[in-house]
Amino acid sequence: MASLEPPVSCPGCGRPYEAHRFARGRTFHCRCGSRVRREPTPRLGLDGTRPRFMIDAMLGSLARWLRLLGVDAAYDASISDADLVQRAVDEERILLTRDRALPEEWAVSDIYLVKAEETRSQLREVVQRFQLNEKKMFTRCNQCNSLLEPTSKQEAASCIPPHALEEHDTFLHCSGCDRYYWEGSHVDRIREQLRETLAEMSLEK
């Protein structure tokens, strides 16, 4: 059955290609050497909802810091570019990448090329671009991205160091990777680092 979508023409020689060949944003080179792509409809504008991200293998540290802010940031360094793009499209995630070739090879609407090289600068850039905030800080596991749930001191007792049990009464549990979290001194340090980073962002304006 023929596709109902109009063919896509090569920008170099005008050769037509059936639209189904560009599924999930795939692009390819024509015989004339030009890259053929079907331009996606831009959807990166802010609509007031908290965005969800797919993070490429070059931005693992950024993924962890976004999770500390409570941002849904999926990350898997082991998958191919094709699987990365497919997952981003299927799960309606914005794809963050440092790979300049990726936007050329895959014409998907929700892709953002991170310009900064250092992690804190990357975090400022993404926070500013997508207007993220601190309201959901420490609500996600920074290792697997699952949401954290409150758990009782009794349930956490066998997995928590004795000194933490003595000093704290509130604990969070990650059902994704079975980690436990509590408000130790390391949390205070992370919170301060995040606030310093975001404060630097406002100073740069």
MODELLER restraints for C-alpha pairs under 7 A, 6 or more apart:
rsr = mdl.restraints
at = mdl.atoms
rsr.add(forms.Gaussian(group=physical.xy_distance, feature=features.Distance(at['CA:5:A'], at['CA:19:A']), mean=6.11, stdev=0.5))
rsr.add(forms.Gaussian(group=physical.xy_distance, feature=features.Distance(at['CA:6:A'], at['CA:19:A']), mean=6.55, stdev=0.5))
rsr.add(forms.Gaussian(group=physical.xy_distance, feature=features.Distance(at['CA:7:A'], at['CA:16:A']), mean=5.74, stdev=0.5))
rsr.add(forms.Gaussian(group=physical.xy_distance, feature=features.Distance(at['CA:7:A'], at['CA:17:A']), mean=5.34, stdev=0.5))
rsr.add(forms.Gaussian(group=physical.xy_distance, feature=features.Distance(at['CA:7:A'], at['CA:18:A']), mean=4.76, stdev=0.5))
rsr.add(forms.Gaussian(group=physical.xy_distance, feature=features.Distance(at['CA:7:A'], at['CA:19:A']), mean=5.19, stdev=0.5))
rsr.add(forms.Gaussian(group=physical.xy_distance, feature=features.Distance(at['CA:8:A'], at['CA:16:A']), mean=5.46, stdev=0.5))
rsr.add(forms.Gaussian(group=physical.xy_distance, feature=features.Distance(at['CA:8:A'], at['CA:17:A']), mean=5.16, stdev=0.5))
rsr.add(forms.Gaussian(group=physical.xy_distance, feature=features.Distance(at['CA:8:A'], at['CA:18:A']), mean=6.41, stdev=0.5))
rsr.add(forms.Gaussian(group=physical.xy_distance, feature=features.Distance(at['CA:8:A'], at['CA:19:A']), mean=6.06, stdev=0.5))
rsr.add(forms.Gaussian(group=physical.xy_distance, feature=features.Distance(at['CA:8:A'], at['CA:38:A']), mean=6.45, stdev=0.5))
rsr.add(forms.Gaussian(group=physical.xy_distance, feature=features.Distance(at['CA:9:A'], at['CA:15:A']), mean=5.40, stdev=0.5))
rsr.add(forms.Gaussian(group=physical.xy_distance, feature=features.Distance(at['CA:9:A'], at['CA:16:A']), mean=4.33, stdev=0.5))
rsr.add(forms.Gaussian(group=physical.xy_distance, feature=features.Distance(at['CA:9:A'], at['CA:17:A']), mean=6.19, stdev=0.5))
rsr.add(forms.Gaussian(group=physical.xy_distance, feature=features.Distance(at['CA:10:A'], at['CA:16:A']), mean=6.34, stdev=0.5))
rsr.add(forms.Gaussian(group=physical.xy_distance, feature=features.Distance(at['CA:10:A'], at['CA:30:A']), mean=6.83, stdev=0.5))
rsr.add(forms.Gaussian(group=physical.xy_distance, feature=features.Distance(at['CA:10:A'], at['CA:34:A']), mean=6.99, stdev=0.5))
rsr.add(forms.Gaussian(group=physical.xy_distance, feature=features.Distance(at['CA:10:A'], at['CA:36:A']), mean=5.29, stdev=0.5))
rsr.add(forms.Gaussian(group=physical.xy_distance, feature=features.Distance(at['CA:11:A'], at['CA:34:A']), mean=6.83, stdev=0.5))
rsr.add(forms.Gaussian(group=physical.xy_distance, feature=features.Distance(at['CA:11:A'], at['CA:36:A']), mean=6.79, stdev=0.5))
rsr.add(forms.Gaussian(group=physical.xy_distance, feature=features.Distance(at['CA:12:A'], at['CA:32:A']), mean=6.88, stdev=0.5))
rsr.add(forms.Gaussian(group=physical.xy_distance, feature=features.Distance(at['CA:12:A'], at['CA:34:A']), mean=5.58, stdev=0.5))
rsr.add(forms.Gaussian(group=physical.xy_distance, feature=features.Distance(at['CA:13:A'], at['CA:32:A']), mean=6.71, stdev=0.5))
rsr.add(forms.Gaussian(group=physical.xy_distance, feature=features.Distance(at['CA:22:A'], at['CA:37:A']), mean=6.93, stdev=0.5))
rsr.add(forms.Gaussian(group=physical.xy_distance, feature=features.Distance(at['CA:22:A'], at['CA:38:A']), mean=6.56, stdev=0.5))
rsr.add(forms.Gaussian(group=physical.xy_distance, feature=features.Distance(at['CA:24:A'], at['CA:86:A']), mean=6.48, stdev=0.5))
rsr.add(forms.Gaussian(group=physical.xy_distance, feature=features.Distance(at['CA:24:A'], at['CA:89:A']), mean=6.93, stdev=0.5))
rsr.add(forms.Gaussian(group=physical.xy_distance, feature=features.Distance(at['CA:24:A'], at['CA:108:A']), mean=7.00, stdev=0.5))
rsr.add(forms.Gaussian(group=physical.xy_distance, feature=features.Distance(at['CA:25:A'], at['CA:106:A']), mean=4.96, stdev=0.5))
rsr.add(forms.Gaussian(group=physical.xy_distance, feature=features.Distance(at['CA:25:A'], at['CA:107:A']), mean=4.35, stdev=0.5))
rsr.add(forms.Gaussian(group=physical.xy_distance, feature=features.Distance(at['CA:25:A'], at['CA:108:A']), mean=4.91, stdev=0.5))
rsr.add(forms.Gaussian(group=physical.xy_distance, feature=features.Distance(at['CA:26:A'], at['CA:105:A']), mean=6.63, stdev=0.5))
rsr.add(forms.Gaussian(group=physical.xy_distance, feature=features.Distance(at['CA:26:A'], at['CA:106:A']), mean=4.91, stdev=0.5))
rsr.add(forms.Gaussian(group=physical.xy_distance, feature=features.Distance(at['CA:26:A'], at['CA:107:A']), mean=6.28, stdev=0.5))
rsr.add(forms.Gaussian(group=physical.xy_distance, feature=features.Distance(at['CA:27:A'], at['CA:35:A']), mean=6.85, stdev=0.5))
rsr.add(forms.Gaussian(group=physical.xy_distance, feature=features.Distance(at['CA:27:A'], at['CA:36:A']), mean=5.77, stdev=0.5))
rsr.add(forms.Gaussian(group=physical.xy_distance, feature=features.Distance(at['CA:27:A'], at['CA:37:A']), mean=4.89, stdev=0.5))
rsr.add(forms.Gaussian(group=physical.xy_distance, feature=features.Distance(at['CA:27:A'], at['CA:105:A']), mean=5.43, stdev=0.5))
rsr.add(forms.Gaussian(group=physical.xy_distance, feature=features.Distance(at['CA:27:A'], at['CA:106:A']), mean=5.73, stdev=0.5))
rsr.add(forms.Gaussian(group=physical.xy_distance, feature=features.Distance(at['CA:27:A'], at['CA:107:A']), mean=6.71, stdev=0.5))
rsr.add(forms.Gaussian(group=physical.xy_distance, feature=features.Distance(at['CA:28:A'], at['CA:35:A']), mean=5.53, stdev=0.5))
rsr.add(forms.Gaussian(group=physical.xy_distance, feature=features.Distance(at['CA:28:A'], at['CA:36:A']), mean=5.58, stdev=0.5))
rsr.add(forms.Gaussian(group=physical.xy_distance, feature=features.Distance(at['CA:29:A'], at['CA:35:A']), mean=4.26, stdev=0.5))
rsr.add(forms.Gaussian(group=physical.xy_distance, feature=features.Distance(at['CA:29:A'], at['CA:36:A']), mean=5.88, stdev=0.5))
rsr.add(forms.Gaussian(group=physical.xy_distance, feature=features.Distance(at['CA:30:A'], at['CA:36:A']), mean=6.40, stdev=0.5))
rsr.add(forms.Gaussian(group=physical.xy_distance, feature=features.Distance(at['CA:37:A'], at['CA:107:A']), mean=6.52, stdev=0.5))
rsr.add(forms.Gaussian(group=physical.xy_distance, feature=features.Distance(at['CA:38:A'], at['CA:107:A']), mean=6.80, stdev=0.5))
rsr.add(forms.Gaussian(group=physical.xy_distance, feature=features.Distance(at['CA:39:A'], at['CA:107:A']), mean=6.22, stdev=0.5))
rsr.add(forms.Gaussian(group=physical.xy_distance, feature=features.Distance(at['CA:40:A'], at['CA:107:A']), mean=6.31, stdev=0.5))
rsr.add(forms.Gaussian(group=physical.xy_distance, feature=features.Distance(at['CA:40:A'], at['CA:108:A']), mean=5.75, stdev=0.5))
rsr.add(forms.Gaussian(group=physical.xy_distance, feature=features.Distance(at['CA:40:A'], at['CA:109:A']), mean=5.17, stdev=0.5))
rsr.add(forms.Gaussian(group=physical.xy_distance, feature=features.Distance(at['CA:41:A'], at['CA:109:A']), mean=5.89, stdev=0.5))
rsr.add(forms.Gaussian(group=physical.xy_distance, feature=features.Distance(at['CA:42:A'], at['CA:109:A']), mean=4.99, stdev=0.5))
rsr.add(forms.Gaussian(group=physical.xy_distance, feature=features.Distance(at['CA:43:A'], at['CA:109:A']), mean=5.87, stdev=0.5))
rsr.add(forms.Gaussian(group=physical.xy_distance, feature=features.Distance(at['CA:43:A'], at['CA:110:A']), mean=6.08, stdev=0.5))
rsr.add(forms.Gaussian(group=physical.xy_distance, feature=features.Distance(at['CA:44:A'], at['CA:110:A']), mean=5.66, stdev=0.5))
rsr.add(forms.Gaussian(group=physical.xy_distance, feature=features.Distance(at['CA:46:A'], at['CA:130:A']), mean=6.79, stdev=0.5))
rsr.add(forms.Gaussian(group=physical.xy_distance, feature=features.Distance(at['CA:52:A'], at['CA:71:A']), mean=6.91, stdev=0.5))
rsr.add(forms.Gaussian(group=physical.xy_distance, feature=features.Distance(at['CA:52:A'], at['CA:72:A']), mean=5.02, stdev=0.5))
rsr.add(forms.Gaussian(group=physical.xy_distance, feature=features.Distance(at['CA:52:A'], at['CA:73:A']), mean=6.15, stdev=0.5))
rsr.add(forms.Gaussian(group=physical.xy_distance, feature=features.Distance(at['CA:52:A'], at['CA:93:A']), mean=5.13, stdev=0.5))
rsr.add(forms.Gaussian(group=physical.xy_distance, feature=features.Distance(at['CA:52:A'], at['CA:94:A']), mean=6.24, stdev=0.5))
rsr.add(forms.Gaussian(group=physical.xy_distance, feature=features.Distance(at['CA:53:A'], at['CA:72:A']), mean=6.21, stdev=0.5))
rsr.add(forms.Gaussian(group=physical.xy_distance, feature=features.Distance(at['CA:53:A'], at['CA:73:A']), mean=4.73, stdev=0.5))
rsr.add(forms.Gaussian(group=physical.xy_distance, feature=features.Distance(at['CA:53:A'], at['CA:74:A']), mean=6.15, stdev=0.5))
rsr.add(forms.Gaussian(group=physical.xy_distance, feature=features.Distance(at['CA:53:A'], at['CA:93:A']), mean=4.83, stdev=0.5))
rsr.add(forms.Gaussian(group=physical.xy_distance, feature=features.Distance(at['CA:53:A'], at['CA:94:A']), mean=4.66, stdev=0.5))
rsr.add(forms.Gaussian(group=physical.xy_distance, feature=features.Distance(at['CA:53:A'], at['CA:95:A']), mean=5.76, stdev=0.5))
rsr.add(forms.Gaussian(group=physical.xy_distance, feature=features.Distance(at['CA:53:A'], at['CA:96:A']), mean=6.81, stdev=0.5))
rsr.add(forms.Gaussian(group=physical.xy_distance, feature=features.Distance(at['CA:54:A'], at['CA:73:A']), mean=5.84, stdev=0.5))
rsr.add(forms.Gaussian(group=physical.xy_distance, feature=features.Distance(at['CA:54:A'], at['CA:74:A']), mean=4.89, stdev=0.5))
rsr.add(forms.Gaussian(group=physical.xy_distance, feature=features.Distance(at['CA:54:A'], at['CA:75:A']), mean=6.12, stdev=0.5))
rsr.add(forms.Gaussian(group=physical.xy_distance, feature=features.Distance(at['CA:54:A'], at['CA:88:A']), mean=5.75, stdev=0.5))
rsr.add(forms.Gaussian(group=physical.xy_distance, feature=features.Distance(at['CA:54:A'], at['CA:93:A']), mean=5.71, stdev=0.5))
rsr.add(forms.Gaussian(group=physical.xy_distance, feature=features.Distance(at['CA:54:A'], at['CA:94:A']), mean=5.89, stdev=0.5))
rsr.add(forms.Gaussian(group=physical.xy_distance, feature=features.Distance(at['CA:54:A'], at['CA:95:A']), mean=4.65, stdev=0.5))
rsr.add(forms.Gaussian(group=physical.xy_distance, feature=features.Distance(at['CA:54:A'], at['CA:96:A']), mean=6.15, stdev=0.5))
rsr.add(forms.Gaussian(group=physical.xy_distance, feature=features.Distance(at['CA:55:A'], at['CA:63:A']), mean=6.43, stdev=0.5))
rsr.add(forms.Gaussian(group=physical.xy_distance, feature=features.Distance(at['CA:55:A'], at['CA:73:A']), mean=6.62, stdev=0.5))
rsr.add(forms.Gaussian(group=physical.xy_distance, feature=features.Distance(at['CA:55:A'], at['CA:74:A']), mean=6.03, stdev=0.5))
rsr.add(forms.Gaussian(group=physical.xy_distance, feature=features.Distance(at['CA:55:A'], at['CA:75:A']), mean=5.03, stdev=0.5))
rsr.add(forms.Gaussian(group=physical.xy_distance, feature=features.Distance(at['CA:55:A'], at['CA:95:A']), mean=5.98, stdev=0.5))
rsr.add(forms.Gaussian(group=physical.xy_distance, feature=features.Distance(at['CA:55:A'], at['CA:96:A']), mean=5.08, stdev=0.5))
rsr.add(forms.Gaussian(group=physical.xy_distance, feature=features.Distance(at['CA:55:A'], at['CA:97:A']), mean=6.47, stdev=0.5))
rsr.add(forms.Gaussian(group=physical.xy_distance, feature=features.Distance(at['CA:56:A'], at['CA:75:A']), mean=6.62, stdev=0.5))
rsr.add(forms.Gaussian(group=physical.xy_distance, feature=features.Distance(at['CA:56:A'], at['CA:77:A']), mean=6.81, stdev=0.5))
rsr.add(forms.Gaussian(group=physical.xy_distance, feature=features.Distance(at['CA:56:A'], at['CA:96:A']), mean=6.36, stdev=0.5))
rsr.add(forms.Gaussian(group=physical.xy_distance, feature=features.Distance(at['CA:56:A'], at['CA:97:A']), mean=5.35, stdev=0.5))
rsr.add(forms.Gaussian(group=physical.xy_distance, feature=features.Distance(at['CA:57:A'], at['CA:76:A']), mean=6.78, stdev=0.5))
rsr.add(forms.Gaussian(group=physical.xy_distance, feature=features.Distance(at['CA:57:A'], at['CA:77:A']), mean=4.43, stdev=0.5))
rsr.add(forms.Gaussian(group=physical.xy_distance, feature=features.Distance(at['CA:58:A'], at['CA:98:A']), mean=6.39, stdev=0.5))
rsr.add(forms.Gaussian(group=physical.xy_distance, feature=features.Distance(at['CA:61:A'], at['CA:119:A']), mean=6.53, stdev=0.5))
rsr.add(forms.Gaussian(group=physical.xy_distance, feature=features.Distance(at['CA:62:A'], at['CA:119:A']), mean=5.86, stdev=0.5))
rsr.add(forms.Gaussian(group=physical.xy_distance, feature=features.Distance(at['CA:62:A'], at['CA:122:A']), mean=6.85, stdev=0.5))
rsr.add(forms.Gaussian(group=physical.xy_distance, feature=features.Distance(at['CA:62:A'], at['CA:123:A']), mean=6.29, stdev=0.5))
rsr.add(forms.Gaussian(group=physical.xy_distance, feature=features.Distance(at['CA:63:A'], at['CA:73:A']), mean=5.77, stdev=0.5))
rsr.add(forms.Gaussian(group=physical.xy_distance, feature=features.Distance(at['CA:63:A'], at['CA:75:A']), mean=6.68, stdev=0.5))
rsr.add(forms.Gaussian(group=physical.xy_distance, feature=features.Distance(at['CA:64:A'], at['CA:142:A']), mean=5.09, stdev=0.5))
rsr.add(forms.Gaussian(group=physical.xy_distance, feature=features.Distance(at['CA:64:A'], at['CA:143:A']), mean=6.85, stdev=0.5))
rsr.add(forms.Gaussian(group=physical.xy_distance, feature=features.Distance(at['CA:66:A'], at['CA:73:A']), mean=6.55, stdev=0.5))
rsr.add(forms.Gaussian(group=physical.xy_distance, feature=features.Distance(at['CA:67:A'], at['CA:73:A']), mean=6.14, stdev=0.5))
rsr.add(forms.Gaussian(group=physical.xy_distance, feature=features.Distance(at['CA:67:A'], at['CA:140:A']), mean=5.74, stdev=0.5))
rsr.add(forms.Gaussian(group=physical.xy_distance, feature=features.Distance(at['CA:67:A'], at['CA:141:A']), mean=6.74, stdev=0.5))
rsr.add(forms.Gaussian(group=physical.xy_distance, feature=features.Distance(at['CA:67:A'], at['CA:142:A']), mean=5.23, stdev=0.5))
rsr.add(forms.Gaussian(group=physical.xy_distance, feature=features.Distance(at['CA:67:A'], at['CA:145:A']), mean=6.38, stdev=0.5))
rsr.add(forms.Gaussian(group=physical.xy_distance, feature=features.Distance(at['CA:68:A'], at['CA:137:A']), mean=5.75, stdev=0.5))
rsr.add(forms.Gaussian(group=physical.xy_distance, feature=features.Distance(at['CA:68:A'], at['CA:138:A']), mean=5.14, stdev=0.5))
rsr.add(forms.Gaussian(group=physical.xy_distance, feature=features.Distance(at['CA:68:A'], at['CA:140:A']), mean=6.58, stdev=0.5))
rsr.add(forms.Gaussian(group=physical.xy_distance, feature=features.Distance(at['CA:68:A'], at['CA:142:A']), mean=5.94, stdev=0.5))
rsr.add(forms.Gaussian(group=physical.xy_distance, feature=features.Distance(at['CA:69:A'], at['CA:134:A']), mean=5.79, stdev=0.5))
rsr.add(forms.Gaussian(group=physical.xy_distance, feature=features.Distance(at['CA:69:A'], at['CA:136:A']), mean=6.16, stdev=0.5))
rsr.add(forms.Gaussian(group=physical.xy_distance, feature=features.Distance(at['CA:69:A'], at['CA:137:A']), mean=4.19, stdev=0.5))
rsr.add(forms.Gaussian(group=physical.xy_distance, feature=features.Distance(at['CA:69:A'], at['CA:138:A']), mean=6.19, stdev=0.5))
rsr.add(forms.Gaussian(group=physical.xy_distance, feature=features.Distance(at['CA:70:A'], at['CA:136:A']), mean=4.82, stdev=0.5))
rsr.add(forms.Gaussian(group=physical.xy_distance, feature=features.Distance(at['CA:70:A'], at['CA:137:A']), mean=4.77, stdev=0.5))
rsr.add(forms.Gaussian(group=physical.xy_distance, feature=features.Distance(at['CA:70:A'], at['CA:138:A']), mean=5.71, stdev=0.5))
rsr.add(forms.Gaussian(group=physical.xy_distance, feature=features.Distance(at['CA:70:A'], at['CA:139:A']), mean=5.14, stdev=0.5))
rsr.add(forms.Gaussian(group=physical.xy_distance, feature=features.Distance(at['CA:70:A'], at['CA:140:A']), mean=5.36, stdev=0.5))
rsr.add(forms.Gaussian(group=physical.xy_distance, feature=features.Distance(at['CA:72:A'], at['CA:145:A']), mean=6.58, stdev=0.5))
rsr.add(forms.Gaussian(group=physical.xy_distance, feature=features.Distance(at['CA:73:A'], at['CA:145:A']), mean=6.49, stdev=0.5))
rsr.add(forms.Gaussian(group=physical.xy_distance, feature=features.Distance(at['CA:74:A'], at['CA:145:A']), mean=6.50, stdev=0.5))
rsr.add(forms.Gaussian(group=physical.xy_distance, feature=features.Distance(at['CA:88:A'], at['CA:94:A']), mean=6.53, stdev=0.5))
rsr.add(forms.Gaussian(group=physical.xy_distance, feature=features.Distance(at['CA:88:A'], at['CA:95:A']), mean=6.12, stdev=0.5))
rsr.add(forms.Gaussian(group=physical.xy_distance, feature=features.Distance(at['CA:94:A'], at['CA:110:A']), mean=4.74, stdev=0.5))
rsr.add(forms.Gaussian(group=physical.xy_distance, feature=features.Distance(at['CA:94:A'], at['CA:111:A']), mean=5.55, stdev=0.5))
rsr.add(forms.Gaussian(group=physical.xy_distance, feature=features.Distance(at['CA:95:A'], at['CA:110:A']), mean=6.12, stdev=0.5))
rsr.add(forms.Gaussian(group=physical.xy_distance, feature=features.Distance(at['CA:95:A'], at['CA:111:A']), mean=4.56, stdev=0.5))
rsr.add(forms.Gaussian(group=physical.xy_distance, feature=features.Distance(at['CA:95:A'], at['CA:112:A']), mean=6.11, stdev=0.5))
rsr.add(forms.Gaussian(group=physical.xy_distance, feature=features.Distance(at['CA:96:A'], at['CA:111:A']), mean=6.07, stdev=0.5))
rsr.add(forms.Gaussian(group=physical.xy_distance, feature=features.Distance(at['CA:96:A'], at['CA:112:A']), mean=5.07, stdev=0.5))
rsr.add(forms.Gaussian(group=physical.xy_distance, feature=features.Distance(at['CA:96:A'], at['CA:113:A']), mean=6.09, stdev=0.5))
rsr.add(forms.Gaussian(group=physical.xy_distance, feature=features.Distance(at['CA:96:A'], at['CA:114:A']), mean=6.52, stdev=0.5))
rsr.add(forms.Gaussian(group=physical.xy_distance, feature=features.Distance(at['CA:97:A'], at['CA:112:A']), mean=6.44, stdev=0.5))
rsr.add(forms.Gaussian(group=physical.xy_distance, feature=features.Distance(at['CA:97:A'], at['CA:113:A']), mean=5.16, stdev=0.5))
rsr.add(forms.Gaussian(group=physical.xy_distance, feature=features.Distance(at['CA:97:A'], at['CA:114:A']), mean=5.86, stdev=0.5))
rsr.add(forms.Gaussian(group=physical.xy_distance, feature=features.Distance(at['CA:98:A'], at['CA:113:A']), mean=5.67, stdev=0.5))
rsr.add(forms.Gaussian(group=physical.xy_distance, feature=features.Distance(at['CA:98:A'], at['CA:114:A']), mean=5.37, stdev=0.5))
rsr.add(forms.Gaussian(group=physical.xy_distance, feature=features.Distance(at['CA:98:A'], at['CA:115:A']), mean=6.98, stdev=0.5))
rsr.add(forms.Gaussian(group=physical.xy_distance, feature=features.Distance(at['CA:100:A'], at['CA:113:A']), mean=6.98, stdev=0.5))
rsr.add(forms.Gaussian(group=physical.xy_distance, feature=features.Distance(at['CA:114:A'], at['CA:122:A']), mean=6.78, stdev=0.5))
rsr.add(forms.Gaussian(group=physical.xy_distance, feature=features.Distance(at['CA:116:A'], at['CA:122:A']), mean=5.05, stdev=0.5))
rsr.add(forms.Gaussian(group=physical.xy_distance, feature=features.Distance(at['CA:120:A'], at['CA:197:A']), mean=6.47, stdev=0.5))
rsr.add(forms.Gaussian(group=physical.xy_distance, feature=features.Distance(at['CA:124:A'], at['CA:197:A']), mean=6.73, stdev=0.5))
rsr.add(forms.Gaussian(group=physical.xy_distance, feature=features.Distance(at['CA:124:A'], at['CA:198:A']), mean=6.25, stdev=0.5))
rsr.add(forms.Gaussian(group=physical.xy_distance, feature=features.Distance(at['CA:124:A'], at['CA:201:A']), mean=5.75, stdev=0.5))
rsr.add(forms.Gaussian(group=physical.xy_distance, feature=features.Distance(at['CA:139:A'], at['CA:147:A']), mean=5.94, stdev=0.5))
rsr.add(forms.Gaussian(group=physical.xy_distance, feature=features.Distance(at['CA:139:A'], at['CA:148:A']), mean=5.42, stdev=0.5))
rsr.add(forms.Gaussian(group=physical.xy_distance, feature=features.Distance(at['CA:140:A'], at['CA:146:A']), mean=5.55, stdev=0.5))
rsr.add(forms.Gaussian(group=physical.xy_distance, feature=features.Distance(at['CA:140:A'], at['CA:147:A']), mean=4.43, stdev=0.5))
rsr.add(forms.Gaussian(group=physical.xy_distance, feature=features.Distance(at['CA:140:A'], at['CA:148:A']), mean=5.26, stdev=0.5))
rsr.add(forms.Gaussian(group=physical.xy_distance, feature=features.Distance(at['CA:141:A'], at['CA:147:A']), mean=6.27, stdev=0.5))
rsr.add(forms.Gaussian(group=physical.xy_distance, feature=features.Distance(at['CA:141:A'], at['CA:148:A']), mean=6.24, stdev=0.5))
rsr.add(forms.Gaussian(group=physical.xy_distance, feature=features.Distance(at['CA:141:A'], at['CA:174:A']), mean=6.31, stdev=0.5))
rsr.add(forms.Gaussian(group=physical.xy_distance, feature=features.Distance(at['CA:144:A'], at['CA:176:A']), mean=6.68, stdev=0.5))
rsr.add(forms.Gaussian(group=physical.xy_distance, feature=features.Distance(at['CA:144:A'], at['CA:177:A']), mean=6.71, stdev=0.5))
rsr.add(forms.Gaussian(group=physical.xy_distance, feature=features.Distance(at['CA:146:A'], at['CA:174:A']), mean=6.45, stdev=0.5))
rsr.add(forms.Gaussian(group=physical.xy_distance, feature=features.Distance(at['CA:146:A'], at['CA:176:A']), mean=5.74, stdev=0.5))
rsr.add(forms.Gaussian(group=physical.xy_distance, feature=features.Distance(at['CA:147:A'], at['CA:174:A']), mean=6.65, stdev=0.5))
rsr.add(forms.Gaussian(group=physical.xy_distance, feature=features.Distance(at['CA:148:A'], at['CA:172:A']), mean=5.84, stdev=0.5))
rsr.add(forms.Gaussian(group=physical.xy_distance, feature=features.Distance(at['CA:148:A'], at['CA:173:A']), mean=5.46, stdev=0.5))
rsr.add(forms.Gaussian(group=physical.xy_distance, feature=features.Distance(at['CA:148:A'], at['CA:174:A']), mean=4.94, stdev=0.5))
rsr.add(forms.Gaussian(group=physical.xy_distance, feature=features.Distance(at['CA:149:A'], at['CA:172:A']), mean=5.31, stdev=0.5))
rsr.add(forms.Gaussian(group=physical.xy_distance, feature=features.Distance(at['CA:149:A'], at['CA:173:A']), mean=5.29, stdev=0.5))
rsr.add(forms.Gaussian(group=physical.xy_distance, feature=features.Distance(at['CA:149:A'], at['CA:174:A']), mean=6.58, stdev=0.5))
rsr.add(forms.Gaussian(group=physical.xy_distance, feature=features.Distance(at['CA:150:A'], at['CA:171:A']), mean=5.98, stdev=0.5))
rsr.add(forms.Gaussian(group=physical.xy_distance, feature=features.Distance(at['CA:150:A'], at['CA:172:A']), mean=4.44, stdev=0.5))
rsr.add(forms.Gaussian(group=physical.xy_distance, feature=features.Distance(at['CA:150:A'], at['CA:173:A']), mean=6.20, stdev=0.5))
rsr.add(forms.Gaussian(group=physical.xy_distance, feature=features.Distance(at['CA:151:A'], at['CA:171:A']), mean=5.65, stdev=0.5))
rsr.add(forms.Gaussian(group=physical.xy_distance, feature=features.Distance(at['CA:151:A'], at['CA:172:A']), mean=5.48, stdev=0.5))
rsr.add(forms.Gaussian(group=physical.xy_distance, feature=features.Distance(at['CA:151:A'], at['CA:173:A']), mean=6.08, stdev=0.5))
rsr.add(forms.Gaussian(group=physical.xy_distance, feature=features.Distance(at['CA:152:A'], at['CA:171:A']), mean=6.73, stdev=0.5))
rsr.add(forms.Gaussian(group=physical.xy_distance, feature=features.Distance(at['CA:153:A'], at['CA:169:A']), mean=6.15, stdev=0.5))
rsr.add(forms.Gaussian(group=physical.xy_distance, feature=features.Distance(at['CA:153:A'], at['CA:170:A']), mean=6.86, stdev=0.5))
rsr.add(forms.Gaussian(group=physical.xy_distance, feature=features.Distance(at['CA:153:A'], at['CA:171:A']), mean=6.75, stdev=0.5))
rsr.add(forms.Gaussian(group=physical.xy_distance, feature=features.Distance(at['CA:157:A'], at['CA:165:A']), mean=6.92, stdev=0.5))
rsr.add(forms.Gaussian(group=physical.xy_distance, feature=features.Distance(at['CA:170:A'], at['CA:182:A']), mean=6.51, stdev=0.5))
rsr.add(forms.Gaussian(group=physical.xy_distance, feature=features.Distance(at['CA:171:A'], at['CA:180:A']), mean=6.81, stdev=0.5))
rsr.add(forms.Gaussian(group=physical.xy_distance, feature=features.Distance(at['CA:171:A'], at['CA:181:A']), mean=5.71, stdev=0.5))
rsr.add(forms.Gaussian(group=physical.xy_distance, feature=features.Distance(at['CA:171:A'], at['CA:182:A']), mean=4.89, stdev=0.5))
rsr.add(forms.Gaussian(group=physical.xy_distance, feature=features.Distance(at['CA:172:A'], at['CA:180:A']), mean=5.62, stdev=0.5))
rsr.add(forms.Gaussian(group=physical.xy_distance, feature=features.Distance(at['CA:172:A'], at['CA:181:A']), mean=5.03, stdev=0.5))
rsr.add(forms.Gaussian(group=physical.xy_distance, feature=features.Distance(at['CA:172:A'], at['CA:182:A']), mean=6.38, stdev=0.5))
rsr.add(forms.Gaussian(group=physical.xy_distance, feature=features.Distance(at['CA:173:A'], at['CA:179:A']), mean=5.90, stdev=0.5))
rsr.add(forms.Gaussian(group=physical.xy_distance, feature=features.Distance(at['CA:173:A'], at['CA:180:A']), mean=4.59, stdev=0.5))
rsr.add(forms.Gaussian(group=physical.xy_distance, feature=features.Distance(at['CA:173:A'], at['CA:181:A']), mean=6.37, stdev=0.5))
rsr.add(forms.Gaussian(group=physical.xy_distance, feature=features.Distance(at['CA:174:A'], at['CA:180:A']), mean=6.34, stdev=0.5))
